[in-house]
Amino acid sequence: MALAKIAGTAIYIGGPIDYQTEYEAADFTGQSWTRITQATNIGDLGAEQAMISQAIVDNNTTLYAKGTISFPIMTNTFAPLPGDAGQTNFAQAQKACKPYAFRIVWGSDCEEISTVAISVATPGVVTWAGHGFANGTPVVFTTTGALPTGLTAGVTYYVVDAATDAFSVAATPGGAAIDTTAAGSGTHTATAVPVGETDYIAGYALFGTKTGGDSSAARLWNAPIQPIALAVTV
Protein backbone atom coordinates (compact mmCIF):
# COMPACT_ATOMS: atom_id res chain seq x y z
CA MET A 1 0.00 0.00 0.00
CA ALA A 2 1.45 3.37 -1.04
CA LEU A 3 1.48 6.34 1.26
CA ALA A 4 -0.77 9.24 0.27
CA LYS A 5 0.40 12.77 1.01
CA ILE A 6 -1.43 15.88 2.18
CA ALA A 7 1.03 18.32 0.59
CA GLY A 8 -0.31 19.68 -2.67
CA THR A 9 -3.94 19.19 -1.64
CA ALA A 10 -6.36 21.70 -3.17
CA ILE A 11 -9.75 22.72 -1.83
CA TYR A 12 -12.41 24.23 -4.07
CA ILE A 13 -15.71 25.96 -3.36
CA GLY A 14 -18.73 25.63 -5.63
CA GLY A 15 -22.13 27.19 -5.25
CA PRO A 16 -25.19 26.67 -3.04
CA ILE A 17 -26.50 23.10 -2.95
CA ASP A 18 -29.81 21.70 -1.74
CA TYR A 19 -29.83 20.20 1.74
CA GLN A 20 -29.86 16.39 1.63
CA THR A 21 -28.90 13.70 4.10
CA GLU A 22 -27.14 11.66 1.38
CA TYR A 23 -25.34 12.72 -1.81
CA GLU A 24 -23.87 11.01 -4.86
CA ALA A 25 -21.40 12.26 -7.45
CA ALA A 26 -24.19 13.34 -9.81
CA ASP A 27 -25.40 15.88 -7.22
CA PHE A 28 -22.18 17.84 -7.74
CA THR A 29 -22.24 17.96 -11.54
CA GLY A 30 -22.69 21.40 -13.08
CA GLN A 31 -20.86 23.16 -10.26
CA SER A 32 -18.43 25.95 -11.12
CA TRP A 33 -15.39 25.35 -8.91
CA THR A 34 -13.07 28.05 -7.57
CA ARG A 35 -9.88 27.07 -5.77
CA ILE A 36 -9.35 28.56 -2.30
CA THR A 37 -5.63 29.23 -2.41
CA GLN A 38 -2.94 29.62 0.27
CA ALA A 39 -4.03 26.59 2.33
CA THR A 40 -1.75 25.88 5.29
CA ASN A 41 -3.84 23.09 6.83
CA ILE A 42 -6.62 20.88 5.50
CA GLY A 43 -8.88 19.57 8.25
CA ASP A 44 -10.03 16.03 8.92
CA LEU A 45 -12.94 14.74 6.86
CA GLY A 46 -15.22 11.91 7.88
CA ALA A 47 -17.97 10.86 10.23
CA GLU A 48 -18.34 9.81 13.84
CA GLN A 49 -20.96 7.43 15.16
CA ALA A 50 -22.31 7.34 18.68
CA MET A 51 -22.78 4.05 20.49
CA ILE A 52 -25.77 3.15 22.60
CA SER A 53 -25.07 0.90 25.58
CA GLN A 54 -27.17 -0.57 28.31
CA ALA A 55 -25.85 -2.56 31.28
CA ILE A 56 -27.94 -5.67 31.99
CA VAL A 57 -27.94 -6.43 35.69
CA ASP A 58 -29.29 -9.97 35.68
CA ASN A 59 -26.66 -11.48 33.34
CA ASN A 60 -23.69 -9.23 34.14
CA THR A 61 -23.15 -7.87 30.61
CA THR A 62 -23.65 -4.78 28.48
CA LEU A 63 -25.68 -4.55 25.28
CA TYR A 64 -24.51 -2.31 22.42
CA ALA A 65 -26.16 -0.79 19.39
CA LYS A 66 -25.09 1.75 16.82
CA GLY A 67 -26.34 5.29 17.41
CA THR A 68 -26.61 8.35 15.22
CA ILE A 69 -23.92 9.55 12.81
CA SER A 70 -22.49 13.06 13.12
CA PHE A 71 -20.00 14.98 11.01
CA PRO A 72 -17.22 16.83 12.84
CA ILE A 73 -16.33 20.33 11.66
CA MET A 74 -13.56 20.35 9.05
CA THR A 75 -11.02 22.89 10.34
CA ASN A 76 -9.15 24.47 7.44
CA THR A 77 -6.55 27.22 7.69
CA PHE A 78 -5.38 29.63 4.99
CA ALA A 79 -2.88 32.44 4.70
CA PRO A 80 -4.98 35.54 3.95
CA LEU A 81 -4.70 36.68 0.35
CA PRO A 82 -6.74 39.81 -0.51
CA GLY A 83 -8.39 39.44 -3.88
CA ASP A 84 -8.23 35.65 -3.96
CA ALA A 85 -11.45 34.53 -5.66
CA GLY A 86 -11.79 31.37 -3.57
CA GLN A 87 -11.35 33.18 -0.25
CA THR A 88 -13.82 35.84 -1.41
CA ASN A 89 -16.38 33.18 -2.36
CA PHE A 90 -15.95 31.46 1.00
CA ALA A 91 -16.55 34.78 2.80
CA GLN A 92 -19.77 35.19 0.83
CA ALA A 93 -20.82 31.62 1.66
CA GLN A 94 -20.28 32.36 5.38
CA LYS A 95 -23.20 34.80 5.19
CA ALA A 96 -25.49 32.40 3.30
CA CYS A 97 -28.23 30.28 4.85
CA LYS A 98 -27.77 27.36 2.44
CA PRO A 99 -25.00 24.76 2.41
CA TYR A 100 -22.38 24.98 -0.33
CA ALA A 101 -20.61 22.39 -2.44
CA PHE A 102 -16.90 21.77 -1.77
CA ARG A 103 -14.32 19.62 -3.55
CA ILE A 104 -11.08 18.41 -1.96
CA VAL A 105 -8.41 16.96 -4.26
CA TRP A 106 -5.83 15.27 -2.08
CA GLY A 107 -2.26 15.69 -3.32
CA SER A 108 -3.54 17.46 -6.43
CA ASP A 109 0.00 18.25 -7.55
CA CYS A 110 0.24 14.56 -8.48
CA GLU A 111 -2.42 14.96 -11.16
CA GLU A 112 -1.67 13.56 -14.61
CA ILE A 113 -1.85 16.26 -17.31
CA SER A 114 -1.60 15.92 -21.09
CA THR A 115 -2.76 17.54 -24.29
CA VAL A 116 -5.37 15.30 -25.93
CA ALA A 117 -7.37 14.87 -29.09
CA ILE A 118 -11.15 14.49 -28.80
CA SER A 119 -13.11 12.99 -31.66
CA VAL A 120 -16.58 13.90 -32.87
CA ALA A 121 -18.33 10.56 -32.51
CA THR A 122 -20.99 8.51 -30.72
CA PRO A 123 -19.50 8.41 -28.16
CA GLY A 124 -16.66 10.90 -28.31
CA VAL A 125 -13.20 9.37 -27.82
CA VAL A 126 -10.31 11.02 -26.00
CA THR A 127 -6.88 10.02 -27.32
CA TRP A 128 -4.16 10.04 -24.64
CA ALA A 129 -1.26 7.69 -25.38
CA GLY A 130 -0.50 5.24 -22.57
CA HIS A 131 -2.75 7.02 -20.06
CA GLY A 132 -3.10 3.97 -17.76
CA PHE A 133 -6.39 5.13 -16.21
CA ALA A 134 -9.01 2.81 -14.77
CA ASN A 135 -12.67 3.34 -15.48
CA GLY A 136 -14.06 5.84 -13.00
CA THR A 137 -10.98 8.09 -12.94
CA PRO A 138 -12.05 11.77 -12.68
CA VAL A 139 -10.97 13.91 -15.66
CA VAL A 140 -11.29 17.68 -16.26
CA PHE A 141 -10.78 19.36 -19.63
CA THR A 142 -9.49 22.83 -20.43
CA THR A 143 -8.90 24.34 -23.84
CA THR A 144 -7.41 27.34 -25.60
CA GLY A 145 -10.46 27.44 -27.86
CA ALA A 146 -13.68 25.44 -27.58
CA LEU A 147 -14.26 21.81 -26.63
CA PRO A 148 -16.33 19.59 -28.91
CA THR A 149 -20.05 20.04 -28.34
CA GLY A 150 -21.16 17.81 -25.46
CA LEU A 151 -18.21 18.63 -23.19
CA THR A 152 -17.72 21.67 -20.94
CA ALA A 153 -14.39 23.02 -19.71
CA GLY A 154 -13.89 22.79 -15.94
CA VAL A 155 -16.55 20.10 -15.38
CA THR A 156 -15.47 16.82 -13.80
CA TYR A 157 -16.10 13.78 -16.01
CA TYR A 158 -15.30 10.11 -15.39
CA VAL A 159 -13.38 7.66 -17.58
CA VAL A 160 -15.42 4.89 -19.23
CA ASP A 161 -14.48 2.33 -21.89
CA ALA A 162 -10.79 2.73 -21.05
CA ALA A 163 -8.35 1.31 -23.63
CA THR A 164 -4.55 1.51 -23.84
CA ASP A 165 -4.37 4.88 -25.60
CA ALA A 166 -7.94 6.18 -25.45
CA PHE A 167 -11.11 6.42 -23.40
CA SER A 168 -14.55 8.01 -23.38
CA VAL A 169 -16.04 10.02 -20.53
CA ALA A 170 -19.34 10.04 -18.65
CA ALA A 171 -21.03 12.63 -16.46
CA THR A 172 -21.09 10.21 -13.50
CA PRO A 173 -18.94 7.22 -12.49
CA GLY A 174 -20.08 4.23 -14.54
CA GLY A 175 -22.54 6.37 -16.49
CA ALA A 176 -23.27 6.49 -20.21
CA ALA A 177 -20.44 7.68 -22.46
CA ILE A 178 -20.98 11.21 -23.78
CA ASP A 179 -21.54 11.85 -27.49
CA THR A 180 -19.71 14.74 -29.16
CA THR A 181 -21.66 16.38 -31.97
CA ALA A 182 -19.50 19.21 -33.33
CA ALA A 183 -15.77 19.79 -33.60
CA GLY A 184 -14.05 22.11 -31.17
CA SER A 185 -11.08 24.39 -31.71
CA GLY A 186 -7.72 25.13 -30.11
CA THR A 187 -5.55 22.87 -27.97
CA HIS A 188 -7.33 20.64 -25.46
CA THR A 189 -5.75 19.60 -22.15
CA ALA A 190 -6.98 16.84 -19.82
CA THR A 191 -6.18 16.62 -16.13
CA ALA A 192 -6.80 13.35 -14.27
CA VAL A 193 -6.75 12.58 -10.56
CA PRO A 194 -6.18 9.03 -9.24
CA VAL A 195 -9.36 7.22 -8.21
CA GLY A 196 -10.21 7.80 -4.56
CA GLU A 197 -8.25 11.05 -4.28
CA THR A 198 -11.20 13.45 -4.73
CA ASP A 199 -13.89 14.07 -2.12
CA TYR A 200 -17.08 16.06 -2.66
CA ILE A 201 -18.89 17.40 0.37
CA ALA A 202 -21.91 19.57 1.05
CA GLY A 203 -21.56 21.77 4.09
CA TYR A 204 -21.96 25.14 5.71
CA ALA A 205 -19.17 27.69 5.44
CA LEU A 206 -18.67 28.81 9.04
CA PHE A 207 -17.09 31.93 10.45
CA GLY A 208 -13.59 31.39 11.84
CA THR A 209 -10.97 33.38 13.70
CA LYS A 210 -7.84 35.09 12.45
CA THR A 211 -4.91 33.85 14.46
CA GLY A 212 -2.78 36.10 16.62
CA GLY A 213 0.62 35.38 18.11
CA ASP A 214 3.96 36.93 18.82
CA SER A 215 5.90 39.31 16.58
CA SER A 216 7.25 36.51 14.39
CA ALA A 217 3.96 34.62 13.99
CA ALA A 218 2.26 34.40 10.60
CA ARG A 219 -1.26 35.75 10.27
CA LEU A 220 -3.63 32.90 9.37
CA TRP A 221 -7.35 32.70 8.63
CA ASN A 222 -9.49 29.81 9.85
CA ALA A 223 -12.23 28.72 7.43
CA PRO A 224 -14.18 25.84 9.02
CA ILE A 225 -16.74 23.78 7.11
CA GLN A 226 -19.59 21.87 8.77
CA PRO A 227 -20.37 18.87 6.54
CA ILE A 228 -24.02 17.82 6.53
CA ALA A 229 -23.58 14.33 5.05
CA LEU A 230 -20.95 11.74 4.23
CA ALA A 231 -18.36 12.79 1.66
CA VAL A 232 -18.61 11.35 -1.85
CA THR A 233 -15.25 9.88 -2.86
CA VAL A 234 -14.38 9.41 -6.53
Backbone bond lengths (Angstrom), bond angles and torsions (degrees), N, CA, C in turn:
res aa  C-N    CA-C-N  psi(-1)  N-CA   C-N-CA  omega(-1)  CA-C   N-CA-C  phi
1 M - - - 1.460 - - 1.526 109.18 -
2 A 1.327 116.92 127.30 1.463 121.33 -179.15 1.522 110.41 -83.00
3 L 1.331 114.45 146.87 1.452 118.96 174.29 1.521 110.06 -72.73
4 A 1.324 116.59 145.67 1.462 121.89 176.51 1.518 107.91 -114.16
5 K 1.325 116.73 134.15 1.460 120.03 -174.06 1.523 112.47 -99.65
6 I 1.333 114.82 157.04 1.457 121.74 175.54 1.523 110.18 -89.48
7 A 1.334 116.97 -35.13 1.463 120.59 -179.05 1.519 110.20 -54.33
8 G 1.318 116.24 137.94 1.445 121.32 -179.06 1.512 114.05 88.91
9 T 1.334 117.00 -4.03 1.463 120.18 -179.72 1.522 110.77 -65.06
10 A 1.334 115.80 139.47 1.465 121.48 179.32 1.518 109.13 -120.03
11 I 1.324 116.04 140.66 1.455 121.51 176.96 1.516 108.62 -119.76
12 Y 1.320 115.46 133.77 1.459 122.51 -176.28 1.522 109.76 -121.39
13 I 1.333 116.45 149.27 1.448 122.26 174.21 1.519 108.66 -113.93
14 G 1.320 115.94 136.53 1.454 121.95 175.51 1.515 110.29 -102.27
15 G 1.305 115.81 -136.60 1.453 120.92 179.69 1.511 111.38 -117.57
16 P 1.334 117.78 -175.32 1.462 120.98 178.11 1.527 110.84 -58.18
17 I 1.327 116.01 148.21 1.462 121.54 -179.18 1.518 107.87 -138.28
18 D 1.325 116.46 145.09 1.461 120.12 -179.01 1.526 110.50 -64.49
19 Y 1.337 114.81 144.89 1.463 120.68 179.04 1.525 109.60 -72.39
20 Q 1.322 116.22 124.20 1.458 123.02 174.64 1.528 108.15 -139.16
21 T 1.313 115.78 159.15 1.463 119.67 176.88 1.523 111.47 -90.61
22 E 1.335 117.69 -15.38 1.452 122.37 175.86 1.525 108.48 -141.59
23 Y 1.343 116.10 143.96 1.461 121.61 178.96 1.522 109.32 -130.43
24 E 1.340 114.96 157.58 1.460 121.62 170.31 1.521 107.85 -130.75
25 A 1.330 116.32 170.53 1.464 119.87 -173.76 1.525 112.13 -56.09
26 A 1.335 117.00 -35.86 1.465 120.20 -178.01 1.520 112.44 -61.69
27 D 1.331 117.84 -25.14 1.469 120.58 -179.64 1.523 112.09 -68.75
28 F 1.331 117.12 -15.80 1.459 120.70 -177.48 1.535 112.44 -105.44
29 T 1.327 117.24 2.35 1.455 119.57 177.60 1.526 109.29 -71.00
30 G 1.317 116.45 150.08 1.459 121.04 179.45 1.510 114.35 84.48
31 Q 1.338 117.53 -2.74 1.459 120.30 178.08 1.535 109.98 -74.69
32 S 1.321 115.54 144.77 1.463 121.34 172.03 1.525 107.24 -100.17
33 W 1.331 116.88 114.16 1.459 121.65 -171.02 1.524 111.53 -96.34
34 T 1.332 115.22 135.42 1.464 121.96 175.39 1.520 108.35 -122.90
35 R 1.329 116.39 126.57 1.462 119.55 -178.86 1.523 110.31 -74.09
36 I 1.345 116.10 135.25 1.461 122.23 172.77 1.524 106.18 -92.30
37 T 1.316 116.76 107.04 1.458 119.44 -171.24 1.528 112.03 -88.18
38 Q 1.329 115.02 172.51 1.465 124.32 176.38 1.528 112.43 71.52
39 A 1.328 118.33 31.48 1.460 120.82 178.99 1.527 110.56 -68.35
40 T 1.314 116.89 132.15 1.462 121.93 174.54 1.522 112.19 -109.50
41 N 1.339 116.70 -17.86 1.459 121.03 177.48 1.520 108.76 -156.24
42 I 1.332 115.88 131.36 1.458 121.68 175.08 1.524 107.28 -106.80
43 G 1.315 116.68 124.89 1.460 120.70 -173.87 1.516 113.73 -73.98
44 D 1.326 115.24 169.08 1.458 122.02 178.10 1.528 110.09 -66.66
45 L 1.325 114.98 148.04 1.460 121.11 -178.98 1.520 108.26 -133.04
46 G 1.324 116.11 127.75 1.459 119.05 -179.31 1.512 111.05 164.70
47 A 1.315 115.29 -157.28 1.462 121.18 -177.04 1.520 109.42 -140.22
48 E 1.304 114.88 152.75 1.466 121.73 174.64 1.529 108.53 -121.97
49 Q 1.315 116.06 143.98 1.457 119.77 -179.42 1.518 109.88 -123.83
50 A 1.315 114.97 130.42 1.461 120.83 177.77 1.530 109.46 -76.64
51 M 1.320 114.72 153.17 1.460 120.52 175.10 1.521 109.71 -113.22
52 I 1.306 114.60 139.82 1.463 121.31 175.03 1.522 107.58 -101.20
53 S 1.321 117.68 131.13 1.462 120.52 178.70 1.522 110.23 -134.33
54 Q 1.285 114.45 148.77 1.462 120.25 177.57 1.525 109.25 -144.07
55 A 1.341 115.61 118.10 1.466 120.14 176.60 1.516 109.60 -72.29
56 I 1.344 115.83 133.64 1.463 122.53 178.88 1.529 107.70 -106.50
57 V 1.303 115.67 114.42 1.459 120.92 -172.73 1.523 112.23 -68.46
58 D 1.348 116.47 -42.06 1.470 117.34 -168.60 1.525 114.15 -79.55
59 N 1.349 119.09 -8.88 1.477 117.56 173.27 1.525 111.93 -130.46
60 N 1.335 115.92 17.37 1.468 121.86 168.56 1.531 112.18 55.53
61 T 1.354 115.94 49.05 1.461 119.64 179.09 1.526 109.24 -147.17
62 T 1.314 115.56 175.93 1.458 121.30 178.45 1.520 108.94 -126.91
63 L 1.333 116.36 134.13 1.455 121.86 176.88 1.529 109.39 -94.58
64 Y 1.341 115.92 144.70 1.468 120.73 -179.24 1.522 110.26 -127.93
65 A 1.309 114.64 148.48 1.459 121.87 173.30 1.523 108.47 -148.53
66 K 1.313 115.52 152.16 1.459 119.29 177.33 1.524 110.53 -72.34
67 G 1.348 114.75 138.64 1.455 120.97 177.92 1.528 111.22 -103.15
68 T 1.308 115.89 -156.10 1.454 121.38 -175.49 1.530 111.63 -76.89
69 I 1.330 114.49 154.76 1.462 121.98 178.81 1.523 108.75 -98.00
70 S 1.323 116.21 135.93 1.468 121.50 175.52 1.524 108.59 -127.63
71 F 1.330 115.03 164.12 1.455 121.06 -174.39 1.517 109.15 -124.32
72 P 1.331 117.62 105.70 1.464 120.74 -178.27 1.523 111.00 -60.77
73 I 1.331 115.76 151.16 1.459 121.39 177.36 1.523 109.83 -62.89
74 M 1.314 116.20 135.21 1.464 122.94 176.93 1.524 107.34 -88.46
75 T 1.320 117.81 111.67 1.463 122.09 -173.63 1.520 110.03 -95.73
76 N 1.323 115.69 104.61 1.458 122.18 -178.48 1.522 109.92 -108.89
77 T 1.318 116.41 145.85 1.458 121.61 -178.80 1.522 109.54 -128.90
78 F 1.339 115.35 137.89 1.457 121.62 -178.59 1.527 110.04 -132.64
79 A 1.312 115.87 151.14 1.458 120.42 169.11 1.528 106.96 -81.59
80 P 1.333 118.60 124.96 1.458 120.15 -176.40 1.528 111.60 -57.86
81 L 1.322 115.17 135.40 1.463 120.75 178.46 1.525 108.14 -138.09
82 P 1.343 118.30 95.16 1.465 120.86 179.63 1.526 111.22 -54.67
83 G 1.309 115.72 133.52 1.448 120.44 179.51 1.511 115.01 89.94
84 D 1.341 118.25 -7.90 1.450 120.08 177.57 1.527 109.34 -67.39
85 A 1.337 116.93 124.55 1.461 121.11 -174.51 1.524 111.81 -62.49
86 G 1.341 117.11 -39.07 1.454 120.04 -179.33 1.520 112.17 -66.57
87 Q 1.340 116.85 -44.10 1.463 119.70 178.21 1.529 110.68 -64.87
88 T 1.331 116.65 -37.12 1.467 120.45 177.81 1.521 110.66 -64.55
89 N 1.338 116.95 -43.47 1.463 120.16 179.12 1.515 111.63 -64.52
90 F 1.343 116.66 -37.51 1.472 119.33 178.49 1.519 109.70 -64.62
91 A 1.344 117.75 -41.96 1.459 121.22 179.14 1.534 110.88 -61.06
92 Q 1.325 116.87 -36.59 1.464 119.97 176.91 1.521 110.58 -68.73
93 A 1.342 116.66 -39.47 1.459 121.02 179.81 1.530 111.55 -66.24
94 Q 1.338 116.98 -28.55 1.471 120.18 178.03 1.528 111.48 -60.91
95 K 1.319 116.71 -28.04 1.468 121.12 -177.50 1.526 112.45 -91.62
96 A 1.332 116.85 -5.36 1.459 121.29 -175.52 1.530 110.90 -85.50
97 C 1.323 115.27 155.55 1.464 120.51 177.83 1.529 112.25 -90.21
98 K 1.336 117.27 -18.32 1.459 121.05 -176.91 1.526 110.96 -94.65
99 P 1.327 116.93 154.68 1.467 119.47 171.48 1.521 109.95 -69.70
100 Y 1.329 115.93 160.30 1.451 122.88 179.01 1.522 109.66 -119.51
101 A 1.311 115.59 160.65 1.462 121.53 175.28 1.526 109.31 -88.82
102 F 1.329 116.39 138.57 1.462 122.50 176.94 1.527 108.81 -131.86
103 R 1.330 115.25 149.32 1.465 121.48 176.97 1.522 108.04 -130.15
104 I 1.326 116.25 129.24 1.463 121.51 177.39 1.522 107.61 -116.85
105 V 1.327 116.34 121.45 1.466 121.80 177.99 1.529 106.71 -109.38
106 W 1.306 115.93 105.00 1.457 121.27 -175.48 1.530 109.67 -72.58
107 G 1.330 116.23 129.98 1.456 120.64 179.63 1.509 112.04 55.43
108 S 1.341 116.54 47.33 1.467 120.43 -172.73 1.525 112.56 -65.26
109 D 1.327 117.42 -16.98 1.466 118.06 177.99 1.526 111.85 -72.67
110 C 1.340 117.06 -3.23 1.459 120.87 175.27 1.527 111.70 -97.88
111 E 1.323 116.96 12.66 1.453 121.12 177.31 1.535 110.65 -61.68
112 E 1.318 115.57 147.59 1.460 121.62 172.79 1.529 108.02 -90.32
113 I 1.334 117.32 131.41 1.458 122.02 -177.30 1.526 109.18 -131.23
114 S 1.335 116.32 136.80 1.455 120.19 178.40 1.523 109.60 -158.13
115 T 1.332 116.10 149.68 1.455 119.35 167.15 1.528 107.74 -73.03
116 V 1.330 116.66 144.58 1.459 121.16 -174.72 1.521 109.95 -137.06
117 A 1.316 114.82 161.71 1.457 121.94 169.48 1.520 107.81 -107.78
118 I 1.337 116.75 140.55 1.465 121.38 -179.32 1.522 107.78 -126.14
119 S 1.315 115.56 121.80 1.460 119.85 -175.98 1.524 111.16 -82.04
120 V 1.323 115.50 160.63 1.462 121.98 169.30 1.520 105.91 -97.73
121 A 1.334 115.62 107.21 1.465 119.49 -171.78 1.521 109.46 -163.79
122 T 1.334 115.22 174.60 1.463 122.72 177.50 1.522 108.17 -120.22
123 P 1.352 119.24 94.08 1.473 126.23 -1.54 1.525 111.20 -86.05
124 G 1.344 115.35 170.66 1.448 120.69 173.70 1.517 110.55 -66.79
125 V 1.328 116.65 145.49 1.467 121.92 -177.81 1.518 109.13 -120.30
126 V 1.328 115.61 129.66 1.462 122.47 176.52 1.526 108.23 -96.13
127 T 1.323 116.76 123.96 1.464 121.09 177.78 1.517 109.64 -98.20
128 W 1.350 115.56 118.62 1.464 123.26 179.35 1.520 105.95 -143.64
129 A 1.307 118.15 102.37 1.464 122.34 -172.63 1.526 111.38 -59.86
130 G 1.340 115.52 127.17 1.460 121.86 174.73 1.514 114.30 57.91
131 H 1.332 117.76 37.96 1.468 120.24 -174.87 1.520 113.28 -64.45
132 G 1.320 119.11 -37.10 1.463 122.52 176.74 1.512 115.33 74.40
133 F 1.334 118.86 15.77 1.463 120.71 -175.73 1.523 111.96 -85.11
134 A 1.324 115.39 143.95 1.456 121.48 171.90 1.521 109.40 -84.88
135 N 1.320 116.09 156.16 1.456 119.03 172.65 1.527 109.64 -57.87
136 G 1.319 115.90 138.79 1.461 121.00 -178.24 1.510 114.00 99.06
137 T 1.343 118.15 -8.31 1.465 121.07 178.54 1.529 110.27 -65.74
138 P 1.331 118.93 129.34 1.468 120.80 178.41 1.534 110.62 -70.90
139 V 1.326 116.41 137.81 1.458 123.16 -179.67 1.530 108.91 -136.08
140 V 1.334 116.18 137.61 1.466 122.65 176.09 1.523 108.26 -124.11
141 F 1.331 116.42 137.26 1.460 121.34 -179.91 1.532 110.76 -107.70
142 T 1.323 114.97 142.67 1.456 121.80 167.34 1.523 106.63 -129.27
143 T 1.325 116.73 165.17 1.449 119.84 -177.37 1.517 110.78 -155.17
144 T 1.323 116.03 153.86 1.465 120.51 174.28 1.516 111.15 -85.12
145 G 1.332 116.54 -10.48 1.459 120.98 179.92 1.512 110.95 -129.12
146 A 1.332 116.38 -106.60 1.465 121.83 179.39 1.519 109.28 -137.03
147 L 1.314 117.29 137.02 1.461 121.52 176.34 1.528 109.52 -74.34
148 P 1.330 117.39 156.75 1.463 119.28 173.48 1.528 110.70 -55.18
149 T 1.327 115.25 145.53 1.462 120.48 -179.85 1.532 110.35 -57.57
150 G 1.325 115.51 131.12 1.463 122.09 -175.16 1.508 112.45 115.79
151 L 1.349 116.59 -19.15 1.459 122.10 178.96 1.522 109.30 -120.03
152 T 1.337 116.33 147.61 1.459 122.43 -178.89 1.520 109.59 -126.39
153 A 1.307 117.45 130.49 1.461 121.69 178.73 1.524 110.35 -61.15
154 G 1.338 116.79 139.51 1.450 122.23 176.14 1.514 115.05 86.53
155 V 1.328 118.20 -10.52 1.468 121.81 179.15 1.525 109.18 -86.55
156 T 1.320 116.99 141.27 1.461 121.01 178.11 1.523 110.15 -83.24
157 Y 1.334 116.32 122.54 1.459 123.06 173.97 1.534 108.70 -112.82
158 Y 1.341 116.07 174.85 1.451 120.26 -175.80 1.530 109.55 -132.92
159 V 1.330 115.77 134.72 1.458 121.68 -177.12 1.526 110.72 -63.58
160 V 1.330 115.51 132.61 1.469 122.50 170.21 1.526 107.67 -134.38
161 D 1.315 116.35 159.38 1.471 122.31 177.80 1.529 110.97 53.22
162 A 1.318 116.70 44.91 1.465 120.74 -177.49 1.525 111.22 -67.29
163 A 1.342 115.81 130.93 1.457 123.28 173.16 1.529 107.63 -123.41
164 T 1.327 117.61 -178.34 1.461 120.64 -174.03 1.523 112.59 -58.44
165 D 1.324 116.96 -45.58 1.459 120.82 -173.67 1.530 112.89 -120.41
166 A 1.315 117.95 10.62 1.461 119.43 -175.30 1.526 110.18 -156.51
167 F 1.314 115.31 165.17 1.459 122.02 174.93 1.528 108.33 -163.55
168 S 1.322 115.27 165.32 1.458 121.72 169.20 1.518 107.45 -109.62
169 V 1.319 117.20 173.55 1.462 120.22 -179.75 1.524 109.87 -130.88
170 A 1.335 114.59 153.34 1.458 122.73 177.97 1.518 108.98 -126.20
171 A 1.328 116.21 161.90 1.458 120.70 -179.74 1.519 112.08 -75.03
172 T 1.335 117.15 -23.07 1.458 122.58 179.53 1.527 109.23 -135.70
173 P 1.340 118.54 156.17 1.463 119.64 178.45 1.527 111.16 -57.21
174 G 1.322 116.81 126.56 1.455 120.68 179.76 1.514 114.88 75.73
175 G 1.331 117.21 7.28 1.458 120.90 -177.90 1.515 112.75 -80.06
176 A 1.333 115.53 -174.22 1.456 121.55 -178.83 1.522 110.10 -74.62
177 A 1.335 116.46 138.48 1.456 121.51 178.43 1.527 109.69 -63.96
178 I 1.339 115.79 142.11 1.458 122.05 -174.88 1.528 110.43 -85.67
179 D 1.341 115.31 134.37 1.460 121.09 174.30 1.521 109.85 -82.49
180 T 1.313 117.36 143.47 1.465 122.32 171.74 1.518 107.74 -110.38
181 T 1.329 117.14 133.90 1.462 120.33 -168.77 1.518 114.36 -118.19
182 A 1.318 118.45 -8.56 1.461 120.69 176.93 1.512 108.42 -152.76
183 A 1.329 115.83 145.02 1.465 120.72 -177.01 1.522 110.86 -67.40
184 G 1.319 115.15 147.82 1.458 120.82 174.96 1.519 110.14 -94.51
185 S 1.326 114.96 -162.58 1.460 120.69 179.08 1.514 109.20 -147.07
186 G 1.332 116.75 162.01 1.449 121.08 177.56 1.515 112.34 82.16
187 T 1.331 115.01 -169.51 1.463 122.57 -179.90 1.521 109.05 -99.68
188 H 1.333 115.98 127.38 1.463 121.63 -178.49 1.532 110.03 -100.02
189 T 1.318 116.16 138.04 1.464 122.50 178.34 1.525 109.03 -124.06
190 A 1.324 116.38 136.25 1.465 122.09 177.04 1.517 109.41 -114.34
191 T 1.316 115.45 138.20 1.464 122.45 176.88 1.517 107.97 -121.87
192 A 1.325 117.39 127.66 1.458 121.98 -176.66 1.520 110.23 -123.74
193 V 1.318 114.88 140.98 1.464 122.30 179.14 1.529 107.83 -113.16
194 P 1.336 119.32 137.80 1.464 119.77 178.36 1.521 112.23 -55.20
195 V 1.324 116.13 145.57 1.468 121.23 179.46 1.523 109.87 -57.72
196 G 1.320 116.35 136.07 1.458 121.91 178.40 1.503 114.53 88.70
197 E 1.351 117.85 -0.72 1.460 120.70 -177.20 1.527 112.86 -99.26
198 T 1.326 118.42 -0.99 1.462 121.40 179.92 1.517 109.49 -119.06
199 D 1.332 115.83 130.12 1.464 121.96 176.18 1.517 109.40 -118.65
200 Y 1.327 115.77 134.34 1.458 122.14 172.08 1.525 107.81 -107.77
201 I 1.325 115.90 134.55 1.456 119.35 176.21 1.525 109.75 -135.81
202 A 1.308 114.99 152.03 1.460 122.06 169.20 1.516 106.67 -109.03
203 G 1.311 116.64 133.13 1.458 118.62 -177.55 1.513 112.12 -167.58
204 Y 1.300 114.81 170.36 1.457 121.82 177.74 1.529 109.96 -90.52
205 A 1.319 115.74 133.83 1.463 121.40 172.62 1.531 107.49 -80.98
206 L 1.319 116.92 114.54 1.458 122.13 -174.94 1.525 111.04 -98.92
207 F 1.318 115.60 155.66 1.456 120.03 172.99 1.522 109.42 -72.54
208 G 1.342 115.74 142.15 1.457 121.38 179.43 1.516 110.21 -136.27
209 T 1.307 115.64 167.00 1.463 121.18 -176.62 1.522 111.75 -84.32
210 K 1.320 115.85 161.46 1.457 122.32 165.41 1.522 106.82 -100.86
211 T 1.308 115.92 129.02 1.456 118.79 -173.88 1.517 111.53 -72.02
212 G 1.334 114.28 149.40 1.458 121.19 172.01 1.522 109.29 -104.49
213 G 1.312 116.86 -152.30 1.456 120.39 178.72 1.513 111.53 142.58
214 D 1.321 114.67 -170.52 1.457 118.52 -178.78 1.531 110.58 -81.71
215 S 1.328 116.28 -173.94 1.458 120.95 -172.42 1.521 113.54 -64.11
216 S 1.327 117.06 -22.13 1.462 119.91 -178.42 1.529 112.74 -102.45
217 A 1.329 117.17 6.23 1.467 120.64 -178.23 1.525 110.60 -80.17
218 A 1.319 116.21 145.65 1.459 121.08 175.90 1.524 109.62 -83.05
219 R 1.327 116.27 141.50 1.450 121.63 174.85 1.524 108.77 -76.51
220 L 1.321 117.23 126.41 1.451 122.29 179.89 1.523 110.32 -127.99
221 W 1.314 115.63 156.60 1.466 122.62 -177.68 1.521 108.60 -122.12
222 N 1.326 116.63 122.97 1.450 122.14 179.07 1.524 109.93 -88.94
223 A 1.335 116.48 128.51 1.465 122.22 -177.51 1.530 109.02 -128.49
224 P 1.330 117.71 78.27 1.468 120.18 -176.60 1.528 112.24 -74.51
225 I 1.325 114.74 149.83 1.461 122.29 175.89 1.525 107.94 -124.19
226 Q 1.339 116.42 131.25 1.466 121.24 174.32 1.527 108.77 -99.80
227 P 1.344 118.02 101.06 1.465 119.24 176.43 1.527 110.35 -63.24
228 I 1.335 115.59 150.26 1.461 119.69 179.59 1.537 111.57 -114.40
229 A 1.320 116.92 -0.52 1.462 121.25 -179.83 1.520 108.08 -161.66
230 L 1.323 115.80 170.76 1.456 120.14 176.88 1.517 110.73 -60.77
231 A 1.337 116.08 145.68 1.454 120.93 176.29 1.531 109.52 -68.87
232 V 1.323 115.07 150.77 1.464 121.93 173.87 1.529 107.58 -101.61
233 T 1.314 117.02 116.69 1.453 121.81 -177.17 1.518 110.14 -101.67
234 V 1.338 116.24 130.17 1.467 120.54 179.30 1.533 109.10 -129.81
